[in-house]
Amino acid sequence: MTEHNNEMIAGKNPVLEALRSGREINKLWIAEGVKKTGVNELLDLARERGILVQFVPKKKVDQLSSENHQGIVASVAAYKYAELADLFEAAKAKNEDPFFLILDELEDPHNLGSIMRTADAIGVHGIIIPKRRAVGLTAVVAKASTGAIEHVPVVRVTNLAQTVDELKDNGVWIAGTDAKGSADYRKMDATLPLAVIIGSEGRGMSRLLKDKCDFLYHLPMIGHVNSLNASVAAALLMYEVYRKRQEKNG
């Protein structure tokens, strides 16, 4: 595992999920006037783990975070990135065929947070992102994920194309999206060990990665726009994999 500098996370749910997951937390600030009945579990968990809790004026919390903090901010150890082997271990622990997401230079932290939220909901074993020209694990991503960032392993790699080759060498099939000359996504064989590539906002999937795909699918559209938001497209593809795997397992 690798990690980065300490940072702040804000909001009741992100902080609560960080506490539940055992994340290293240095200190917790709660604005005076926040109803204690709404944060009892949070306070109990902090007390159990010996985390310093300080009640301060709301102005102080505003200074600590510009996010919609709901009067709650925590100083946390940096988000840890997983290794590729961790993703295979996560699938093995559940006795499931691997299902990974590869995000090709996604830049919007809200999209990444939303994708992580869906990935956690349907049991994706991990997400792979590039180190360059892409959003990483930040406080904004944590907020958008509503705590899912604590449960979905993320691997950050130097070269996505090489990582795709490594996945193939380990028996994982690669699927991507392409509007032209590809199959309807509902025809996807989702029961295979699978990694699905989601293209970046605007540019879509790179030609190099597209050429490495074993399967290409499109999302049928009959309206006036010709593409979907990256997190929406990802959610549709993830739930199609989930649906078909559930059908296979009865």
C-alpha positions in Angstrom: 0.0 0.0 0.0 1.0 3.6 -0.6 -0.4 6.7 1.0 -0.3 10.5 0.8 -0.4 13.4 3.3 -3.2 13.8 5.9 -6.3 15.6 4.7 -9.8 16.5 5.9 -13.0 14.7 5.2 -16.3 16.4 5.9 -19.9 15.5 6.4 -21.7 13.0 8.7 -21.8 10.0 6.4 -18.2 10.2 5.1 -16.8 10.6 8.6 -19.1 7.8 10.0 -18.0 5.4 7.2 -14.3 6.3 7.9 -14.9 5.4 11.6 -16.7 2.2 10.8 -14.0 1.0 8.4 -11.2 1.5 11.0 -9.6 4.3 9.1 -6.8 6.1 11.0 -8.4 9.4 12.2 -6.4 12.0 14.1 -9.1 14.4 15.3 -12.7 15.1 15.0 -14.3 18.6 15.0 -18.1 19.1 15.6 -19.8 22.4 15.3 -21.5 23.7 18.4 -25.3 23.4 18.0 -25.2 20.1 16.0 -27.8 17.8 17.5 -26.0 15.1 19.4 -28.9 12.7 18.8 -27.9 12.8 15.1 -24.3 11.9 15.7 -24.5 9.5 18.6 -23.0 6.5 16.7 -20.2 8.8 15.4 -19.4 9.9 19.0 -19.6 6.4 20.4 -17.2 5.1 17.7 -14.8 8.0 18.3 -14.9 7.3 22.1 -14.2 3.6 21.6 -11.2 4.3 19.5 -9.8 7.1 21.7 -10.1 9.7 19.0 -10.1 13.3 20.2 -13.4 15.1 19.6 -13.6 18.8 19.9 -16.8 20.9 19.9 -16.0 24.3 18.2 -17.9 27.3 16.8 -19.3 26.7 13.3 -16.9 29.3 11.9 -14.0 27.1 12.9 -15.5 24.1 11.0 -16.1 26.4 8.0 -12.4 27.3 8.0 -11.4 23.6 8.1 -13.5 22.6 5.1 -15.2 24.4 2.2 -17.4 21.3 1.6 -20.9 20.8 2.8 -19.7 19.6 6.1 -22.9 19.4 8.1 -21.0 20.7 11.1 -18.6 17.6 11.1 -15.0 17.5 9.9 -12.2 14.9 10.6 -8.5 15.0 10.1 -7.6 11.6 8.6 -4.6 9.7 7.4 -4.3 9.8 3.6 -6.3 7.4 1.5 -4.4 4.3 0.7 -4.1 2.9 -2.8 -4.3 -0.8 -3.2 -2.1 -3.1 -5.3 -3.4 -5.1 -8.3 -3.0 -8.3 -6.3 -5.4 -6.9 -3.7 -8.2 -6.8 -6.2 -7.7 -10.4 -7.1 -7.6 -11.3 -3.4 -10.9 -9.4 -2.9 -12.6 -11.5 -5.6 -11.1 -14.7 -4.2 -12.3 -13.9 -0.7 -15.8 -13.8 -2.0 -15.3 -16.9 -4.1 -16.3 -14.8 -7.2 -14.9 -14.3 -10.6 -13.0 -10.9 -10.7 -15.0 -7.8 -11.8 -12.9 -4.7 -12.0 -13.5 -1.2 -13.4 -10.8 0.7 -15.4 -11.3 4.4 -15.6 -9.5 5.9 -18.6 -8.3 9.4 -17.4 -11.5 10.4 -15.6 -11.1 14.0 -14.4 -14.3 14.9 -12.5 -14.1 14.0 -8.8 -17.9 13.8 -8.5 -18.0 11.3 -11.3 -15.4 9.1 -9.6 -17.2 9.4 -6.3 -20.5 8.4 -7.9 -18.9 5.5 -9.7 -17.4 4.3 -6.4 -20.8 4.5 -4.7 -22.4 2.2 -7.4 -19.3 0.0 -7.4 -19.7 -0.6 -3.6 -23.5 -1.2 -4.0 -23.0 -4.0 -6.5 -19.8 -5.6 -5.2 -17.1 -4.5 -7.7 -13.8 -5.9 -6.5 -11.8 -2.8 -7.3 -11.1 0.2 -9.5 -8.0 0.9 -11.6 -7.0 4.5 -12.4 -4.0 6.1 -14.0 -1.5 8.3 -12.1 -1.5 11.0 -14.7 -4.3 13.2 -16.2 -6.9 11.7 -13.9 -8.5 12.5 -10.5 -7.2 10.5 -7.5 -8.7 9.9 -4.1 -9.5 13.3 -2.7 -11.8 14.7 -0.1 -14.2 15.8 -2.8 -14.3 12.2 -4.1 -14.9 10.9 -0.6 -17.8 13.3 -0.1 -19.3 12.3 -3.5 -18.9 8.6 -2.7 -20.9 9.0 0.6 -18.4 6.7 2.3 -18.0 4.1 -0.4 -14.3 5.3 -0.7 -13.7 3.3 2.5 -14.8 0.0 1.0 -13.8 0.0 -2.7 -10.1 -0.7 -3.3 -8.5 1.6 -5.9 -5.2 0.9 -7.7 -3.3 3.7 -9.3 -1.0 2.6 -12.1 1.6 4.3 -14.3 0.5 2.7 -17.6 -3.1 1.5 -18.2 -2.2 -0.3 -21.4 0.4 -2.4 -19.6 -2.0 -3.1 -16.7 -4.6 -4.3 -19.2 -2.0 -6.8 -20.6 -1.3 -7.9 -17.1 -5.0 -8.5 -16.4 -5.3 -10.5 -19.6 -2.3 -12.6 -18.6 -4.2 -13.4 -15.4 -7.3 -14.6 -17.2 -9.4 -11.4 -17.1 -11.4 -10.4 -20.2 -11.5 -6.7 -21.2 -14.7 -4.9 -22.2 -15.1 -1.4 -23.4 -17.8 0.9 -24.9 -17.9 2.1 -28.5 -20.8 3.7 -30.3 -20.0 2.3 -33.7 -19.9 -1.3 -34.8 -20.3 -2.9 -31.4 -22.8 -5.1 -29.7 -25.7 -4.0 -27.4 -24.5 -4.0 -23.8 -27.4 -6.2 -22.8 -25.7 -9.0 -24.8 -22.6 -8.9 -22.6 -21.3 -12.1 -21.3 -20.8 -10.8 -17.7 -20.1 -14.2 -16.1 -16.5 -14.2 -17.2 -13.6 -12.8 -15.2 -14.1 -9.2 -16.4 -12.7 -5.7 -16.4 -14.8 -2.9 -17.9 -13.2 0.2 -19.2 -15.0 3.6 -18.8 -13.8 6.4 -21.0 -13.0 9.9 -19.9 -15.5 12.8 -20.0 -15.5 14.2 -23.5 -12.8 12.1 -25.1 -14.1 8.7 -24.3 -11.8 5.6 -24.3 -8.3 6.0 -25.9 -7.6 4.2 -29.2 -4.9 2.1 -27.6 -7.2 0.7 -24.9 -10.0 0.2 -27.4 -7.7 -1.9 -29.5 -6.9 -4.1 -26.5 -10.6 -4.8 -25.7 -11.9 -8.3 -26.2 -15.4 -7.0 -26.4 -16.9 -3.7 -27.4 -20.5 -2.7 -26.4 -22.7 0.3 -26.9 -25.6 1.8 -24.9 -28.6 2.2 -27.1 -29.9 5.8 -27.3 -32.9 7.2 -29.3 -32.8 10.8 -28.1 -30.9 13.8 -29.3 -27.7 13.5 -27.2 -25.0 11.0 -28.4 -23.4 10.2 -25.1 -24.1 9.6 -21.4 -22.3 11.0 -18.3 -19.4 8.7 -17.4 -20.9 7.8 -14.0 -24.3 7.0 -15.6 -22.8 4.8 -18.3 -20.6 3.0 -15.7 -23.7 2.4 -13.5 -25.6 0.8 -16.3 -22.7 -1.5 -17.2 -22.1 -2.4 -13.6 -25.7 -3.3 -13.0 -25.8 -5.4 -16.1 -22.9 -7.4 -14.9 -24.5 -7.7 -11.5 -27.9 -8.8 -13.0 -26.3 -11.5 -15.2 -24.1 -12.9 -12.4 -27.2 -13.0 -10.1 -29.1 -14.9 -12.7 -26.2 -17.4 -13.2 -26.0 -18.0 -9.4 -29.8 -18.4 -9.1 
